[in-house]
Structures are given as C-alpha cells and as structure tokens.
Amino acid sequence: MIPHGSGHANGCRIAVARAVFALTCFAAAVAFQGGPRSALGAGELDVAVAGGVRAADYPEIEATLSVIDAVTGRPLQDLTAEGVRISDDAGRARMVSITPSTATPVATGYVLLVDTSALMARTQADGKPYIERAAEALEQFRAGMGREDMARVVAFNNGVESRTNWVGREDPNLVAAIRSLTVSAEPSLLSPALVEAAAIANNPPPGVRSRAVVVVTAIEGKGNEPDLTLGTIKAQLTSTYFTVGVGTAGPGDVRLTEFFDDLAKYTGGGYWAINGPPSPAEQMQRLFGIMRKTWTVRFIADGLPDGKSHRFTVAVESNGRTGEGSQSYEAGALMQVSPVVFRNIAAGEKIGSDRDIEVAVGGTRPWTSTGVDLFLDCEPGRCQPVATAKDRSVQWKLVAGPLDQGDHRLVARLTASDGQREYTDTASLTFVRGGTTFNLGILFLFGGVALVATGATAIAVTRRGAVRSRG
C-alpha cells in the first residue's frame, strides 16, 4: 500500500484553466448522474471568490464564486439566489443575479486509478487489449489537462501501487506512467482500491480545492468480488468518482454495472463504458464541466463611494450545509453611484444663442442631503459658481453673447451626505461657442452702415466719410 501523504506538489497551485477534454479515441455509452449525494449528510462548504473581482461598473460588483463540497471535493452544482447572502463593511449589499459558469479555473487534483489486473489482458472486438484502450483514455485525459492541473497515477489489481507523485500535464513521469501500463497476472480487487484512492485524493498538493478520482477498469469478471456493495464502503468514499468501464458487461456483470451507477449517484460523479471506435469529445467535457462549476455573482455595493478598498463576505447555504468566503473590491467615486446629467446641452455642441441649462443628479442612491454647484471655465475652489442649489438639480441660463469663440467648459460639483459622511465629486462638459469675431467677420454694407456678423450679435460701424455735416 502507498502512504497517503507521499505526493509532492513543488509549490504548484492547481487551476483547471483550459481543460477541454477531447476523448476522441473511443466510443462511449454515457450515463452521467447529476442527482444529490443523498448519503453524505450535513457538512461544510468550502467557499472562495475565484478569479478576482470586477468593479469597473461600480456600484455593481461582479465576482466568481467557487463552492466546493468539503466531503467529496466536488463543486456545488445547484445554487440559487435564496441560498446566497452578501454583506460588506459598508453595510449595504444587494444581490442582482447569480448564474452558473465554467469560465473561471478551479484548483483541481485528479487521482487516475487504473486497473492492471489479468482482466485487462482481454481484447475488444477490434482486437485491442483492454489495457491499451485504458492507456488511450488516460492519454486523452492528460492531453486535456490545463497547464497547472495535477494528476496522480495509481494502479491496482489485488493491491494498490502509486506510479507517480502529484505531477503536471507535461511531466515526463506522467507521460511514462501512462505509456508503460502493463497487465499483471493478479486478480482485481476494486473495493479497497476505491477506498485507497479517496485517501490519496484527500491529501492533495497545496492549493487544490476540488478533487476527483477517475477510475479506468474492466467492467466484467468482478461480479464475485466480496463486499462489492456501496453500503460496505460508502463511509470511506470521500471523493467524487468518475468511472470509465472498458469492455462489455455480460449477464453475470449486472451487479457490477449497478455498483458503478450507485457510486456515481452517491458521489455526484459519472459512469460510462467504452467498447468501440472513437467517441464524441463532449462526454468527457461534461466531466470537466462538473469539476469546473463556478457561479458568477453580481451585487450592488454602493454604501461608501469613497474610492477605497472594502471587504465583502458571501455566505452560502445548500441542503443544510453552510460556508462563507470573503474578498475585497475597490469602491468607485460618487459620480459612479449618483452621476450628474447635463440637460439641454451636449458635449461638443456649438452654441450660438442663449440656452437654459439644467444639471441633475441621477442614480437611485438615496442621500440625506445633496448640493450641486456649477462652474464655467474654472475649477471648483478657484472661482465662484455661476449657479448653486441645495437640491438634486440646478438651473442656469447660459448667455452666449459675452463668451469668446472656441471651447468652454462647464464643471458640476456634487456634494452628497448620508447623515454620517459627506462625499464630493465633479463632472465636466465641454461645448463650443459658435459664430465669428470682428476681425474674421463678414462685412455687409447696408445704407452706408457696415454690419459685422458675430454669431448672436451684430455691431454697427459708421463708414468713414459716408455722413457729412451740412453747412
């Protein structure tokens, strides 16, 4: 027997990053079991925020939630908004949505438990020995692993032997262990191998959060194995099991296939058989879909729009099991929560006449008090506002005549208070004063008087010598 803690990780963190499992070298008769693990009972959930937090759309925060069953190492497959509570140190957090995802990697380790008993020397209809079919399946698994995934090859017959430590996809020891699989003359004892595999899976490298056992075994000839019932070993099956059955089950092997079905249902894994030419890749992609399951959570956290770091906590409850995790987000500024809107004027607009302008406070955040100050062509604090209001909007009449041609800038300063803290932020808009100046104006002669067009005004100039005194 192998020592449970004999694996090494070399400090690697496990992340299922791009696991697209292309099982294209064998056919599959698939029966994935998605039912509840009815016999596991209450336990803790391992909850973590994976893949970072996105706060670009503050006050809406988006985070990826990874929820792992602490007993089996299997990601939670069903989660509703009613089972999730979010709070933060600002005192305000409101759930928007929660949706399933597989886009964010989850640190996962796999024990590859492969049958090397005399049963694996049998051949399929195409003449290929079972052990070669098993090696092909494991090679496809290896090729589909992410760069930081970890796996450990364990062979079994009437005993259990570790063929590798915890290694990555490209580790030559993993490649060699798969390619060098050979059959022994020993019988197959499945039950103790399943128990030993769970013990190995539950001693993963640092950083591994989800874990599973992938069993590749003959699905015939084990019907007479003593104690091959779930009831005798289920308390020790503390992992998620996916079984790949090689060969064709005969009439005397019904009990064995029923056992694999029960094992899949009990641990939330899967069972399928391979006995022919290449099979669709999506069957094994579903395995990775189960083990990579995460949840995208969106919530509103607009309590303190101060631009600082705040911590939020996510508490999860599912079927009597609970867990929580926490992470930080960067709060936005006041204008992201309560943006000001310039009305009756647009950025870059050419203004040639007087205009009634309104600046209003948007958003849905309630404030105890608000105030809006409007400045023209200067920064707040360097001049007096042209308009001010202790309300959620301010009105001001823009008089175009005195303005020079070219760009002008309106700056709105918003001050808001929640009764305990006061926040200030600014927003600006640039417009263009249209028309012409005297030097560039077009001169029109009318009745001896020159009119110079200057946008919204006209200047009359007496033409020299056009009017003389009589007498």
Residue pairs with C-beta under 8 A, 6 or more apart in sequence:
1 159
1 160
1 196
2 154
2 160
2 161
2 162
2 196
2 200
4 199
4 200
4 202
4 203
5 203
6 162
6 165
7 152
7 165
7 166
7 200
7 203
7 204
7 205
8 165
8 166
8 205
9 150
9 166
9 204
9 205
9 206
9 207
11 206
12 148
12 150
12 168
12 205
12 206
12 207
13 107
13 148
13 206
13 207
14 107
14 108
14 109
14 148
14 149
14 150
14 204
14 205
14 207
14 208
14 209
15 105
15 106
15 107
15 108
15 146
15 148
15 149
16 105
16 106
16 107
16 108
16 146
16 149
16 210
16 288
16 291
16 292
17 105
17 146
17 147
17 148
17 149
18 146
18 147
19 144
19 145
19 146
19 149
19 288
19 292
20 144
20 281
20 285
20 288
21 140
21 141
21 144
21 281
21 284
21 285
21 287
21 288
22 140
22 143
22 144
22 281
22 284
23 137
23 140
23 141
23 144
23 279
23 280
23 281
23 283
23 284
24 140
24 278
24 279
24 280
24 281
25 136
25 137
25 139
25 140
25 278
25 279
26 133
26 136
26 137
26 274
26 275
26 276
26 277
26 278
26 279
27 274
27 275
27 276
27 277
27 278
27 279
28 272
28 273
28 274
28 279
28 280
28 283
29 272
29 273
29 274
29 275
30 270
30 272
30 283
30 286
31 261
31 264
31 270
31 271
31 272
32 264
32 270
32 271
32 272
32 286
32 290
33 261
33 264
33 265
33 268
33 269
33 270
33 271
34 77
34 268
35 265
35 268
36 268
36 319
37 69
37 71
37 72
37 74
37 265
37 266
37 267
37 268
38 265
38 266
39 234
39 266
40 69
40 71
40 72
40 266
42 319
42 320
42 321
43 69
43 70
43 71
43 321
44 70
44 321
44 322
44 323
45 67
45 68
45 69
45 70
45 76
45 316
45 318
45 321
45 322
45 323
46 66
46 67
46 68
46 69
46 70
46 209
46 323
47 65
47 66
47 67
47 68
47 314
47 315
47 316
47 323
47 324
47 325
48 65
48 66
48 68
48 209
48 325
49 63
49 64
49 65
49 66
49 314
49 325
49 326
49 327
50 64
50 65
50 66
50 104
50 105
50 106
50 294
51 64
51 104
51 105
51 294
52 63
52 64
53 61
53 62
53 63
53 327
53 328
53 329
54 61
54 62
54 63
55 61
55 62
55 329
55 330
55 331
55 332
58 301
58 302
58 305
58 329
58 330
58 331
58 332
58 336
58 337
59 300
59 301
59 302
59 305
59 332
59 336
59 337
59 365
60 96
60 298
60 299
60 300
61 298
61 299
61 300
61 301
61 312
61 329
62 296
62 297
62 298
63 296
63 297
63 312
63 314
63 327
63 329
64 101
64 103
64 104
64 294
64 295
64 296
64 297
65 84
65 98
65 294
65 295
65 296
65 297
65 314
65 316
65 325
66 75
66 104
66 106
66 209
66 210
66 294
66 295
67 75
67 76
67 79
67 295
67 316
67 318
67 323
68 74
68 75
68 76
68 106
68 209
68 210
69 75
69 76
69 268
69 321
70 321
70 323
71 238
72 238
72 239
72 240
72 267
72 268
73 201
73 202
73 209
73 210
73 211
73 212
73 239
73 240
74 210
74 212
74 240
74 267
74 268
74 269
74 290
74 291
75 106
75 210
75 290
75 291
75 292
75 293
75 294
76 293
76 316
76 318
77 268
77 290
77 293
78 318
79 98
79 100
79 295
79 316
79 318
80 98
81 95
81 97
81 98
83 316
83 317
83 318
84 95
84 98
84 297
84 314
84 315
84 316
85 314
85 315
86 93
86 94
86 95
86 297
86 299
86 301
86 312
86 313
86 314
86 315
87 93
87 312
87 313
87 315
88 301
88 303
88 310
88 311
88 312
88 313
88 329
89 310
89 311
89 312
90 301
90 302
90 303
90 304
90 310
90 331
91 303
92 300
92 301
92 302
92 303
93 299
93 300
93 301
93 303
93 312
94 299
94 300
94 301
95 297
95 298
95 299
96 298
96 299
96 300
97 296
97 297
97 298
98 295
98 296
98 297
98 298
99 295
99 296
100 293
100 294
100 295
100 296
101 293
101 294
101 295
101 296
102 288
102 289
102 292
102 293
102 294
103 294
104 294
105 146
105 148
105 292
106 209
106 210
106 291
106 292
106 293
106 294
107 207
107 208
107 209
107 210
108 149
108 150
108 208
108 209
108 210
108 211
108 212
108 291
108 292
109 149
109 150
109 151
109 152
109 166
109 201
109 204
109 205
109 208
109 210
109 211
109 212
110 141
110 149
110 150
110 151
110 152
110 211
110 212
110 213
110 214
111 151
111 152
111 154
111 197
111 200
111 201
111 211
111 212
111 213
111 214
111 239
112 138
112 141
112 151
112 152
112 153
112 154
112 214
112 216
113 154
113 156
113 193
113 194
113 197
113 213
113 214
113 215
113 216
113 217
114 134
114 138
114 153
114 154
114 155
114 156
114 181
114 215
114 216
114 217
115 134
115 155
115 156
115 157
115 188
115 190
115 215
115 216
115 217
115 218
115 246
116 131
116 155
116 156
116 157
116 181
116 182
116 183
116 184
117 156
117 157
117 158
117 183
117 184
117 186
117 187
117 188
117 218
118 157
118 183
118 184
118 185
118 186
118 187
118 188
119 130
119 187
119 188
119 218
119 220
119 221
119 222
119 247
120 129
120 130
120 131
120 134
120 183
120 218
120 246
121 129
121 130
121 131
121 183
122 129
122 130
122 218
122 220
122 247
123 129
123 130
124 130
124 133
124 246
124 247
124 248
124 275
124 276
125 275
125 276
126 276
126 277
129 183
130 218
130 246
130 247
131 181
131 182
131 183
133 246
133 274
134 181
134 216
134 217
134 244
134 246
135 178
135 179
135 181
137 216
137 244
137 246
137 274
138 153
138 178
138 181
138 216
139 178
139 179
140 284
141 151
141 214
141 284
142 151
142 169
142 174
142 175
142 178
143 169
144 284
144 288
145 151
145 168
145 169
146 169
147 168
147 169
147 170
148 168
149 168
149 169
150 166
150 167
150 168
150 204
150 205
150 208
151 164
151 166
151 167
151 168
151 169
151 174
152 162
152 164
152 165
152 166
152 167
152 200
153 162
153 163
153 164
153 174
153 177
153 178
154 160
154 161
154 162
154 163
154 193
154 196
154 197
154 200
155 161
155 163
155 181
156 188
156 189
156 190
156 193
156 196
157 184
157 186
157 187
157 188
157 189
158 186
158 187
158 188
158 189
159 186
159 189
160 192
160 193
160 196
160 197
162 200
163 177
164 171
164 173
164 174
164 177
165 173
166 204
166 205
167 173
167 174
168 174
188 217
188 218
188 221
188 222
188 225
189 225
190 217
190 222
190 225
190 228
191 225
191 227
191 228
191 232
191 233
194 213
194 215
194 233
194 237
194 241
194 263
195 233
195 236
195 237
197 213
197 215
197 239
198 213
198 236
198 237
198 238
198 239
199 236
201 211
201 212
201 213
201 238
201 239
202 211
202 238
202 239
204 211
210 291
211 239
211 240
212 239
212 240
212 241
212 242
212 269
212 291
213 239
213 240
213 241
213 242
214 242
214 244
214 287
215 241
215 242
215 243
215 244
216 244
216 246
217 243
217 244
217 245
217 246
218 245
218 246
218 247
219 245
219 246
219 247
219 248
219 249
219 253
219 256
219 257
219 260
219 273
220 247
220 248
220 249
220 250
220 253
220 256
221 253
222 228
222 253
222 256
223 252
223 253
223 254
223 255
223 256
227 233
228 255
228 256
228 259
229 259
230 237
230 259
230 262
230 263
230 266
234 266
237 263
237 266
237 267
239 267
240 267
240 268
240 269
240 290
240 291
241 263
241 264
241 267
241 269
242 264
242 269
242 270
242 271
242 287
243 260
243 263
243 264
243 269
243 270
243 271
243 272
244 272
244 273
244 274
245 257
245 260
245 271
245 272
245 273
245 274
246 273
246 274
246 275
247 273
247 275
248 273
248 275
249 256
249 257
249 273
257 271
257 273
260 271
261 271
263 269
263 271
264 270
264 271
268 290
269 290
270 286
270 287
270 290
272 283
297 314
299 312
301 310
301 312
301 329
301 331
302 337
302 365
303 310
304 310
304 331
304 421
305 331
305 332
305 333
305 334
305 336
305 337
305 338
305 423
305 425
306 331
306 333
306 421
306 423
307 330
307 331
307 332
307 333
308 330
308 331
309 328
309 329
309 330
309 331
310 328
310 329
310 330
310 331
311 326
311 327
311 328
312 326
312 327
312 328
312 329
313 324
313 325
313 326
314 324
314 325
314 326
315 322
315 323
315 324
316 322
316 323
316 324
333 425
334 414
334 416
334 423
334 424
334 425
335 414
335 425
335 426
335 427
337 363
337 365
338 361
338 362
338 363
338 365
338 367
338 370
338 414
338 416
339 361
339 362
339 363
339 427
340 359
340 360
340 361
340 362
340 372
340 412
340 414
340 427
341 359
341 360
341 361
341 362
342 357
342 358
342 359
342 410
342 412
342 429
343 357
343 358
343 359
343 360
344 355
344 356
344 357
344 358
345 351
345 355
345 357
345 398
345 410
345 429
345 431
346 429
346 431
347 429
347 430
347 431
348 430
348 431
348 432
349 431
349 432
350 431
350 432
350 433
350 434
351 398
351 400
351 403
351 431
351 432
351 433
351 434
352 400
352 433
352 434
352 435
352 455
352 456
353 400
353 456
354 397
354 398
354 399
354 400
354 401
354 456
355 397
355 398
355 400
356 395
356 396
356 397
356 398
357 374
357 395
357 396
357 397
357 398
357 410
358 393
358 394
358 395
358 396
359 372
359 374
359 393
359 394
359 396
359 410
359 412
360 392
360 393
361 370
361 372
361 392
361 393
361 414
361 416
365 416
367 416
367 417
367 418
368 417
368 418
368 419
369 390
369 416
369 417
370 390
370 391
370 392
370 414
370 415
370 416
370 417
371 388
371 389
371 390
371 391
371 414
371 415
371 416
372 388
372 389
372 391
372 392
372 393
372 394
372 412
372 413
372 414
372 415
373 380
373 385
373 387
373 388
373 394
373 412
373 413
373 415
374 385
374 386
374 387
374 388
374 394
374 396
374 410
374 411
374 412
374 413
375 383
375 385
375 386
375 410
375 411
375 412
375 413
376 386
376 408
376 409
376 410
376 411
377 408
377 409
378 411
379 411
380 411
380 413
380 426
385 413
386 396
387 394
387 395
387 396
388 394
389 395
394 412
400 433
400 435
400 455
400 456
401 456
401 457
403 433
404 433
405 433
405 434
405 435
405 436
405 437
405 455
406 432
406 433
407 430
407 431
407 432
407 433
408 430
408 431
408 432
408 433
409 428
409 429
409 430
410 428
410 429
410 430
410 431
411 426
411 427
411 428
412 426
412 427
412 428
412 429
413 424
413 425
413 426
414 424
414 425
414 426
414 427
415 422
415 423
415 424
416 422
416 423
416 424
417 423
433 455
434 455
435 453
435 454
435 455
435 456
436 442
436 453
436 454
436 455
437 454
438 452
438 454
438 459
441 452
441 453
441 454
442 452
442 453
443 450
443 451
443 452
444 450
444 451
444 453
445 463
448 462
448 463
448 466
448 467
449 460
449 461
449 462
449 463
450 460
450 461
450 462
450 463
451 458
451 459
451 460
452 458
452 459
452 461
